[in-house]
Structure formats: structure tokens, C-alpha cells
Amino acid sequence: MITRLETGPRMSKIVKHNGTAYLCGQVGAGDSVAEQTRDCLGRVDALLQEAGSSREQMLQVIIWLSSMEDFAEMNAVWDAWVPEGHAPARACGEARLARLGLKVEVIVTAAY
């Protein structure tokens, strides 16, 4: 069975199937990559909770940065957020994000 949460005409914020929760890409508010990353990860926390999951159950995370020059600043926030011993498989790359001013987008897959 597939369960879709917060579904709109274009996407669902969460899709659950067979013990796995797929979250839509999350972006955050703020001027710096650190501010946007903190806000974005707060949104991820809320979606994980809604999905019946948690940071400790993340399987894979894909992070897009508008500039790889922000890699260290984003990682400083990320490293403080990920529970010790529960780091997911992760990829990070550079991409043009959906709108001007966005610096980071995070896509999470987690068990529930």
C-alpha cells in the first residue's frame, strides 16, 4: 500500500511505502547557507515526525547546494544535527535551485 501525505496537484510532501518514507525536497529561509540549512532541517524534522520516523531512521540524504563554496558552512550545521552513530548514506552536489536566493535543498529517505 502507498500512503501519500499533504498531497497537492504537483507533489506529496511525504510518500510512504513498505516501511520507507520519501520526503519531498526541503528548502529553508534566511540569508546565509547556515540559516537556510537550520531552517530546512527543522522542516525535515517535522516531516519525519509526521511520517512516523526520525533522524535516527534516515537511510539516504541528497543535498543540493547552489554553490559548493558553501559546503563547509552547510556541513557545520549538518554535523551538529545528525545524531551520532546514525549518519545516513549521503550525496551532495551543486545545482541551480528552484528560485533565486535559495542556497540549499535537502531530500530525505527514511525508514518508519
C-alpha positions in Angstrom: 0.0 0.0 0.0 1.2 3.5 -0.8 0.2 6.4 1.5 0.6 10.0 0.4 0.5 12.8 2.9 -0.1 16.5 2.2 -0.7 15.8 -1.4 -1.3 18.7 -3.9 -1.7 18.8 -7.6 2.1 18.7 -8.2 3.5 16.6 -5.4 3.1 15.0 -2.0 5.3 16.2 0.9 5.6 12.6 2.1 5.1 9.2 0.3 5.2 6.1 2.5 5.6 2.6 1.1 6.7 -0.7 2.5 8.4 0.8 5.6 10.1 3.6 3.8 9.2 7.3 3.8 10.2 9.6 1.0 10.2 13.3 1.7 9.9 16.0 -0.9 12.9 18.4 -1.2 13.1 20.9 1.6 14.5 24.4 1.5 14.8 27.0 4.2 14.5 30.7 4.9 17.4 33.0 5.7 20.2 34.9 4.1 23.2 32.6 4.8 23.6 28.9 3.9 23.8 28.2 7.7 20.4 29.9 8.3 18.8 28.2 5.4 20.2 24.8 6.4 19.0 25.1 10.0 15.5 26.1 8.8 15.5 23.4 6.2 16.5 20.7 8.7 13.8 21.9 11.1 11.3 21.3 8.3 12.8 17.8 7.7 12.3 17.1 11.5 8.6 18.0 11.2 8.1 15.8 8.1 10.0 12.9 9.7 7.7 13.1 12.7 4.6 13.3 10.6 5.8 10.2 8.7 6.3 8.3 12.0 10.1 8.4 11.6 13.1 10.3 13.0 16.6 11.5 12.3 17.9 8.1 13.6 16.0 6.3 10.9 17.3 8.3 7.9 18.5 6.0 5.1 19.7 8.4 2.5 20.0 12.1 2.1 20.7 14.1 -1.0 21.8 17.7 -0.6 21.9 20.3 -3.4 23.9 23.5 -2.9 23.6 26.5 -5.2 27.4 26.8 -4.8 29.9 24.2 -3.5 31.7 27.1 -1.9 29.0 26.8 0.8 29.9 23.1 1.5 31.8 23.7 4.8 29.2 26.1 6.2 26.4 23.7 5.4 28.3 20.8 6.9 28.9 22.6 10.2 25.1 22.8 10.6 24.5 19.3 9.3 27.1 17.7 11.6 25.5 19.2 14.7 22.1 18.0 13.5 22.8 14.4 12.6 22.6 12.1 15.7 26.0 10.5 16.4 26.2 7.0 15.0 23.1 7.5 12.7 24.6 9.2 9.7 22.7 8.2 6.5 24.2 7.5 3.2 24.6 11.0 1.7 25.4 12.8 -1.5 26.0 16.5 -2.0 26.3 18.3 -5.3 25.9 21.7 -6.9 22.7 22.7 -8.8 20.7 25.6 -9.9 17.8 25.6 -7.3 14.2 26.5 -8.0 14.4 30.2 -7.2 17.0 32.9 -6.8 18.3 33.2 -3.2 17.9 29.5 -2.4 21.3 28.1 -1.3 20.4 24.5 -0.1 17.8 21.8 -0.7 17.7 18.6 1.2 15.9 15.4 0.1 15.5 12.6 2.7 14.5 8.9 2.5 13.9 7.2 5.9 12.6 4.1 7.4 9.5 4.3 9.6 
